[in-house]
Amino acid sequence: MAPVLPLVLPLQPRIRLAQGLWLLSWLLALAGGLTLLCSGHLLVQLWHLSTFLAPSCPFAALPQVALAAGTVALGTGLVGAGASRASLDAAQYPPWRKVLGPLLVAGTAAGGGLLVFALGLTLALPGSLDTGLEEGLGTALAHYKDTEVPGHCHAKRLLDELQLRHHCCGRHGYKDWFGVQWVSSRYLDPSDQDVVDRIQSNVEGLYLIDGVPFSCCNPHSPRPCLQSRLSDPHAHPLFDPRQPNLNLWTQGCHAALLGHLQSLVSTLGSTLTVTFMLQILVLLGLRYLQTALEGLGGVIDGEGEAQGYLFPSGLKDMLKTAWLQAGVAHRPAPEESPAEEAPPKEGLPEA
């Protein structure tokens, strides 16, 4: 049975392979650490913005899977650095001979699988982020006024902080506030005829005004903040409601959050790609180094050439051997039949 992808490794190439693997392993550990930082940062950002994401949005699974993939990559890099360094010393390598094979299998299955899964989520899940933000921001705007309702009492503070921090207003623009009641009924005067007329003119009984909260105001504007009667061209002198960018944030919070989170996902995806490539190189190099040293009894500076390979035989032969070994192991041992008794010899007739 011929090995799969054999590679002849004389003495000097074996030493250079071990030295190169030591460097690549530390690079893999560094990439795994960066993956942990990027995924952790994204997870913290999602935790802070959870109020503005729909509960059914599956986007939070991405940083969790990336955290697991980064942890495995970091561990693989540290194991690779230790094994490649120990392979240069015949006295230090023997403890690694028994554990290196299972560690390679675990690193390939767990690390490779998690990295591929995380890369797939990086490509697939950003589409769900758009819908999740659309629904979550709409709910947040509707609960802005509920400052005394349990479960929503912090919605006003969180939305004001969001608009001030990300320089945005409303879901897609400042006019989104015109369609929701953002003033609590507690602060409405029921004896005011204007308040009564506005509530009665709305089918849902909401108090709607053409104004925005203070957090929509741009502090860089040279004029005082204009928050009310924004659709009336005669309400404020020298103010054109068709150009609110001189006074209010023009960008909606949906676009601001989507761009912010997508930039974090793009950075995480690039880090995952580099980590995946480094992990493939480290695992392949460790496999060739391990199989080459097994042919030399674990001594890297042994005389002669050594052959490294990925698998000792082809996939078909490996499956056939495993099938035969499993069949022999599960085949019941034949029961020993009792020895047949020899027929009695007839006596010779007497003469």
Buried (B, 14 or more C-beta within 10 A) or exposed (E): EEBBEBBEBEBEBBBEBBBBBBEBBBBBBBBBBBBBEBBBBBBEBBEEBEBBBBEEBEBBBBBBBBBBBBBBBBBBBBBBBBBBBBBBEBEEBEEBBEEBBEBBEBBBEBBBEBBEBBBEBBEEBBEBBBBBBBBBBBBBBBBBBBBEEEEBEEBBEBBBEBBBEBBBBBBBBBBBBBEBBBBBBEEBEEEEEEBBEBBEEEEEEBBBBBBBBEBBBBEEEEEEEBBEBBEEEEEBEEBEBEEBEBBBBBBBBBBBBBEBBEEBBEBBBEBBBBBBEBBBBBBBBBBBBBBBBBBBEBBBEBEEBBBBBEBBBEEEBBEEEEEEEEEEEEEEEEEEEEEEEEEEEEEEEEE
